[in-house]
Amino acid sequence: MFGASAEVGDHFWTKSRKGSRNRPIPPNVVAMTSGPGNAERLRAVGLRVTQPRVAVMDAVRANPHADTETIAGAVRAGLPTVSRQTIYDVLDALSRVGLLRRIQPAGHLVRYESRTGDNHHHIICRTCGLIADADCAVGEAPCLTASHDHGFELDEAEVIFWGTCPECAASTKTRSPL
């Protein structure tokens, strides 16, 4: 596919190369290439359904806790003409409306995930940087209670657990001292 796309009715339309006519992409083709419900989720938050938005949502779903470069690579594998700026803009727009969650652990690049709307935290390996989800032990937001809330209405606590993943821990234990 070439160029930009837009949704009209039940079809995506892709803009072809110079001199070519626009051609519809049948709904069944879009459904084969996008995650379930992407179009509905975009519409529900008032965003137009576009190929870059759907591709970014798919890339984040397929690459949990991915950095921007990983997401851009995955998007460009299917839409090679999409610009890096478009990908950044889409990530920002989807994060602002709550379709993606943007996380930035101390000392790490910004990461994105599609798991939103629940009360979960993250566990990060200090050795390899692997990030895993950790459900809240309390089950409701905020997961922690501040000793003094200074008059704030608390609605969320962002918790990051740091440690060593099983693979890194095993490789450390099996290394022989020099």
C-alpha positions as CSV (number, residue, x, y, z in Angstrom):
1,M,0.0,0.0,0.0
2,F,1.1,3.5,-0.7
3,G,0.6,6.8,1.0
4,A,-2.1,7.8,3.5
5,S,-5.4,6.1,4.3
6,A,-8.7,7.0,5.7
7,E,-11.9,5.2,6.5
8,V,-15.1,6.0,4.7
9,G,-18.1,3.9,5.6
10,D,-17.0,0.3,6.0
11,H,-14.0,0.6,3.8
12,F,-10.5,2.0,4.2
13,W,-9.3,4.0,1.2
14,T,-5.6,4.1,0.4
15,K,-4.1,6.9,-1.7
16,S,-2.2,5.3,-4.5
17,R,1.0,6.7,-6.2
18,K,0.8,9.8,-8.3
19,G,-1.5,9.4,-11.2
20,S,-3.3,6.3,-9.9
21,R,-6.8,6.2,-8.6
22,N,-7.7,5.7,-5.0
23,R,-8.8,2.2,-4.3
24,P,-10.9,0.7,-1.5
25,I,-9.5,-1.9,0.8
26,P,-12.3,-4.3,1.6
27,P,-13.3,-4.6,5.3
28,N,-12.3,-8.3,5.4
29,V,-8.7,-7.4,4.5
30,V,-8.5,-4.7,7.2
31,A,-9.9,-7.2,9.7
32,M,-7.1,-9.7,8.8
33,T,-4.4,-7.2,9.4
34,S,-5.6,-5.4,12.6
35,G,-6.3,-6.5,16.1
36,P,-9.8,-7.1,17.3
37,G,-11.7,-4.0,18.0
38,N,-9.1,-1.4,17.1
39,A,-11.5,0.5,14.9
40,E,-14.2,0.4,17.6
41,R,-11.8,1.6,20.3
42,L,-10.6,4.5,18.2
43,R,-14.1,5.6,17.4
44,A,-15.2,5.3,21.1
45,V,-12.6,7.9,22.0
46,G,-13.4,10.2,19.1
47,L,-10.4,9.4,16.9
48,R,-10.6,8.7,13.2
49,V,-9.6,5.2,12.1
50,T,-6.4,5.4,10.0
51,Q,-3.9,2.8,9.0
52,P,-1.1,4.3,11.0
53,R,-3.2,4.3,14.2
54,V,-4.3,0.7,13.7
55,A,-0.8,-0.3,12.9
56,V,0.6,1.3,16.0
57,M,-2.1,-0.3,18.2
58,D,-1.2,-3.7,16.6
59,A,2.6,-3.1,17.1
60,V,2.2,-2.2,20.7
61,R,-0.1,-5.2,21.4
62,A,2.4,-7.5,19.7
63,N,5.4,-6.0,21.5
64,P,4.4,-5.3,25.1
65,H,6.5,-2.6,26.9
66,A,8.2,-1.8,23.6
67,D,10.2,1.4,23.0
68,T,9.5,3.8,20.2
69,E,12.1,2.3,17.8
70,T,10.7,-1.2,18.2
71,I,7.2,0.1,17.5
72,A,8.4,2.1,14.5
73,G,10.1,-0.9,13.0
74,A,7.0,-3.1,13.4
75,V,4.7,-0.4,11.9
76,R,7.1,0.2,9.0
77,A,7.2,-3.5,8.2
78,G,3.5,-3.2,7.2
79,L,3.4,0.5,6.2
80,P,6.9,1.3,4.9
81,T,5.9,4.9,3.9
82,V,4.7,6.0,7.3
83,S,7.0,8.7,8.7
84,R,8.7,8.5,12.1
85,Q,6.9,11.7,13.1
86,T,3.5,10.2,12.3
87,I,4.4,7.3,14.6
88,Y,5.4,9.6,17.4
89,D,2.2,11.6,16.9
90,V,0.0,8.5,16.9
91,L,1.7,7.2,20.1
92,D,1.1,10.6,21.8
93,A,-2.6,10.7,20.6
94,L,-3.3,7.2,21.7
95,S,-1.7,7.7,25.1
96,R,-3.6,10.9,25.7
97,V,-6.9,9.2,25.2
98,G,-6.0,6.2,27.2
99,L,-5.8,3.6,24.4
100,L,-2.1,3.1,25.2
101,R,-0.1,3.6,28.4
102,R,3.2,5.4,28.3
103,I,5.7,4.4,31.0
104,Q,9.2,5.6,31.6
105,P,11.1,3.8,34.3
106,A,14.1,5.7,35.7
107,G,17.1,5.4,33.4
108,H,15.1,3.7,30.6
109,L,13.6,4.8,27.3
110,V,9.9,5.5,27.1
111,R,7.9,2.3,26.7
112,Y,4.3,1.7,25.6
113,E,1.8,-0.9,26.4
114,S,-1.8,-1.7,25.4
115,R,-2.8,-2.9,28.9
116,T,-4.8,0.1,30.2
117,G,-7.6,0.9,32.5
118,D,-6.6,-1.5,35.2
119,N,-4.5,-1.1,38.3
120,H,-1.2,-2.9,37.5
121,H,2.4,-2.1,38.1
122,H,5.8,-3.2,36.6
123,I,8.7,-5.4,37.5
124,I,12.0,-4.5,35.8
125,C,15.2,-6.5,35.6
126,R,18.2,-4.4,36.5
127,T,20.5,-6.6,34.4
128,C,18.7,-7.0,31.0
129,G,15.8,-4.4,31.3
130,L,13.0,-7.0,30.9
131,I,9.7,-5.5,32.0
132,A,6.8,-7.6,33.3
133,D,3.4,-6.7,34.5
134,A,2.5,-7.1,38.2
135,D,-1.1,-7.0,39.2
136,C,-1.9,-4.8,42.2
137,A,-2.0,-6.8,45.5
138,V,-4.9,-4.6,46.8
139,G,-6.9,-4.8,43.6
140,E,-8.2,-1.2,43.6
141,A,-6.6,2.2,42.9
142,P,-4.7,3.6,44.5
143,C,-2.7,0.5,45.3
144,L,-0.8,2.2,48.2
145,T,-1.9,4.7,50.8
146,A,0.3,7.7,51.3
147,S,1.2,8.5,55.0
148,H,0.0,12.0,54.4
149,D,-2.0,13.0,51.3
150,H,-1.4,16.8,51.7
151,G,-5.1,17.3,50.7
152,F,-4.7,15.6,47.4
153,E,-7.5,13.2,46.2
154,L,-5.3,10.2,45.4
155,D,-6.5,8.0,42.5
156,E,-3.4,6.1,41.4
157,A,0.0,4.9,42.7
158,E,2.6,4.0,40.2
159,V,4.8,1.3,41.5
160,I,7.9,-0.1,39.9
161,F,9.6,-3.2,41.4
162,W,13.3,-3.6,40.5
163,G,15.2,-6.9,40.7
164,T,16.8,-9.6,38.6
165,C,14.8,-11.8,36.2
166,P,15.1,-15.6,36.5
167,E,17.2,-15.9,33.4
168,C,19.7,-13.2,34.5
169,A,19.8,-14.6,38.1
170,A,20.5,-18.1,36.7
171,S,23.3,-16.9,34.4
172,T,24.9,-15.0,37.4
173,K,24.8,-18.1,39.6
174,T,26.3,-20.4,36.9
175,R,29.2,-18.1,36.0
176,S,32.4,-19.2,37.5
177,P,34.7,-16.7,39.2
178,L,37.8,-15.8,37.3
